[in-house]
Amino acid sequence: MDKIRNGPNDDRRIDKFYSTSPGWGHFLVVKGYRKVNGEFFYEIYDPNSWDAKYTSGELKGSGRYYRTEDVYTATSIWWNYAIVVSQKDAKSENIQIQDISGIPVKWGR
């Protein structure tokens, strides 16, 4: 998570709103993506909300937008796998399914 840049700690939803240190991380849920002014962002659910809320009362980890290059850099260092969840009837032609027994466990710090 240290490779995800920090944003302002207000109601803007871009970048993370909390500080981290090297070697610290956790899993994120990528719900989609958006292109804004030529820059790509992943729409993220970050379960690490620290109970911080927007003025609307919604947890700040919900509906965040992290820059794709930051997420790529962070995940390349932390854990090189993704867990993909799709609708039951969705086509997954571009997804390679592998035996999960070969995926190493990655513990948080």
N, C-alpha and C positions, 0 to 999 in steps of 0.2 A: 504493500500500500504506500510505501514511501516514494514510489515512482509515479504515483498519481498526484498531480500538482494540487496545491491548496488554492481554494478560492476564498472569497469573502464570507464571513460568518453572518449572513443575513438571509433574506428570502430568495436570493438568486440560487438557482439549482445547478450551476456549472461548477465542476471540480469538487473536490472533497472539502468539507467544512471543519475538519479536525486535523490535528497534528499527528504525525507518525514518526517513527525512527527506523533506520535501516534494519532489515531482517524481520520486520513485523508484517504480518499479513493475515488475510482471511478470504473467504469465498464471496463472490459477488454474483448477482443474477443479472444477466444482460437480457433486457426485454425487447430491445429493438435498436434502431439507430436513426439519426437525423443528420442532414447536411445543412450547415448554416454558414453562409458567406464562404463557401468552398471548403469548409472544415467539417470533418466527420466526428460525430459524438455518438457514443453508445448510451442508450437510455438504461439506467442501472437501478436496481434495487440493492442498496447497500445495507445489510442487516445491522451494521455497526452505527446505530443512530445516537448512542450515548444519551438517549431520552431527550435529545434536542428536537424542538418542533418549530415548524414555520408558524407565522402568525395565524394561519388557518387552522392550526392544531394538528396538522399532519406531521408524522415523523420525518426528520430531515434526510433520512436514508432512502426515502421513497421518491421515485421520480427524479433522480439525479442524472446529470449528463456529464460523463467523463470522456475526455478526448481519446479517440481510438488509439493513437500512438502511445499514450500513457498506459492504457490498459494492456496493449501488446507488450510494451517494455516490462511492465510489472509481472504479467503472467509468464513471460519468457524466463524470468529469473526465478519465480516462485514455484510454479507447477505447470508442466507442458501439456495438460489435458483439459478437456472441457466436458461437461455433462450437458447433453442436449435433451431438452424436453419439448416434445411437440404434441399437437393434437393427435388423438388416437388414429384418425383416418388420414393424416397428413402424409404426403409423399416425402420420402427422405432419400431421394436419388443421389444427392451429393454428399451424404453423410456415410462414412465408413464405420460400421459397427465392429467392435473388436471384443475379444474375451477380456472382461474386466479384471480377471485374476492376475493379468500382467501389469496392471497399473499400480505403481507404488503408492503407499499411503504417505500423505504429507501432513505432518502435524504442525499446528500453529505454535507460535512462541508467546 
